[in-house]
Amino acid sequence: MNITATSQADSTKSVSAAVTVNISFEMDEYTASMLVTTTHQFTPTIAGTTNTAVNWTVNGVAGGNSTVGTITPTGLYTAPRFLPVPVL
């Protein structure tokens, strides 16, 4: 991230600095068998920022889909209605 300060007296004068923001993200690992269409609430713990929003994916699909299950913006995962066919 870059932060820039520009002079109010002379807007052609400015200076920028690169800033590194350290944010930690933790979530308990969850491995279990779930029945089709059942749900599980995932709750991440985020420190070092006031923005605690996360983007959820299921098998690389943003928000999931009917094949792999879906996850809401708040982390509620719903297993798919049918078991996915394994890709060989």
N, C-alpha and C positions, 0 to 999 in steps of 0.2 A: 504494500500500500504506500502511496506517496502522499505527503502532506505538503501543501504549498502555502506560504505566507506572501501576500502581495501588499506593497506599500499603498496606503490610502492617499498619500500626498502625490505619489508618482506611480501610476499603475503599470508602468513599464519595468519597474523594479520588483523582483520577486526572488524567492529562494525556495527550493524544494528539498525534502528529506525523505529517504526511504525508511519506512517503519515496518518492523516485524511485530505482528500481534500473535501472542501465544495463547491458544485456546485449548483446553483439555476436554476430551470427550470420552465418556465411559458409559458402557452399557453392560449389564450382566449378560454373559453368554447364555443363550437359551437353546437347549437341545432336548427335544422331547417328541413323543408321538402325539399327534393331534388327530382327532376324528374330522372327517370332512365337514365343512361349514361351521366348525367351532371357532372360537376367537381367543386371542391372547393379547393383552395390553403390554406393549414395550414402552419403557420409560427411560430415556437417556438422561445422564447427568452431565451438564455442560458448565464449565467454570471459566472465568476469565473474560466474560463478555455479558452484556445485558441482553443480547439477542440470542435466545436459546432455541430458536426455530431450527428444525432439521428437515432435510429432504429424504424421504424414505424410498427405498427400492426393494423389490422382491426379485431375486435372481437377475438383477441388472435392469429390471423394468420399473420405471418411475411409477409408484403407486400400485404396482403389481397388475395382474389381470385375472381373468376367470380361469386360466390354466394353472397358474402358480399360487393364486391367492392374492388378496388385495390388502393394502394397508392405508389407513387414513392419515391425514396430516398430523393427527395427535398420537399416532403409533398403534392404533388398534388393528391387529392383523386378523383377517378372516381366511381360514383355509378354503381351498377350492371345493366346489361341489362334487367333483369327480377327481380321482387320483390321476395325476399326469402320467402320460405314457412315457417311459424312459427313452431318451434319445441315445441311440447306439452309435 
